[in-house]
Amino acid sequence: MSARRIHRPTEFAAVSRAGEAALPPVPVLFSRLVVANAIGDRHGVSLFAHAIARQGGERGQ
């Protein structure tokens, strides 16, 4: 059985709006990154790390 992509009319609008949405301040993102890491949420860690980088926050060496 092949997985087919189901078109949802609101999906494009939601993705567009998400790109425009204001992010929380970097210290808030860092605290959420720490929590995600503590509970082992790898997807959350990735999302918060990318949000911090998007805000121009701390970058790893």
C-alpha positions as CSV (number, residue, x, y, z in Angstrom):
1,M,0.0,0.0,0.0
2,S,1.5,3.3,-1.0
3,A,1.1,6.4,1.1
4,R,-0.6,9.2,-0.8
5,R,-0.5,12.8,0.2
6,I,-3.9,14.2,1.0
7,H,-4.4,17.8,-0.1
8,R,-6.0,19.9,2.6
9,P,-7.2,23.4,1.5
10,T,-6.1,25.0,4.7
11,E,-2.7,23.4,4.9
12,F,-1.0,25.9,2.6
13,A,-2.5,28.9,4.5
14,A,-1.4,27.4,7.8
15,V,2.1,26.8,6.7
16,S,2.3,30.3,5.2
17,R,1.0,31.9,8.4
18,A,3.4,29.8,10.6
19,G,6.3,31.3,8.6
20,E,5.1,34.8,9.4
21,A,4.3,34.2,13.1
22,A,6.3,36.0,15.7
23,L,8.4,33.7,17.9
24,P,8.8,34.0,21.6
25,P,12.0,35.7,23.0
26,V,15.2,33.6,22.8
27,P,15.4,33.1,26.6
28,V,11.9,31.5,26.5
29,L,13.0,29.3,23.6
30,F,16.1,28.2,25.5
31,S,14.1,27.2,28.5
32,R,11.7,25.1,26.3
33,L,14.7,23.6,24.6
34,V,16.1,22.5,28.0
35,V,12.7,21.0,29.0
36,A,12.4,19.1,25.6
37,N,15.9,17.8,26.1
38,A,15.2,16.7,29.7
39,I,12.2,14.7,28.7
40,G,13.9,13.2,25.7
41,D,11.7,14.9,23.0
42,R,14.1,14.8,20.0
43,H,11.6,16.5,17.7
44,G,11.0,19.3,20.2
45,V,14.7,19.8,20.7
46,S,15.1,20.2,16.9
47,L,12.2,22.6,16.6
48,F,13.4,24.8,19.5
49,A,17.0,24.7,18.3
50,H,15.9,25.8,14.8
51,A,13.6,28.5,16.3
52,I,16.6,29.9,18.3
53,A,18.8,30.0,15.2
54,R,16.0,31.7,13.3
55,Q,15.9,34.4,15.9
56,G,19.6,34.9,15.7
57,G,20.2,33.4,19.1
58,E,23.2,31.4,20.3
59,R,24.9,29.2,17.8
60,G,27.0,26.1,18.5
61,Q,30.7,26.0,17.4
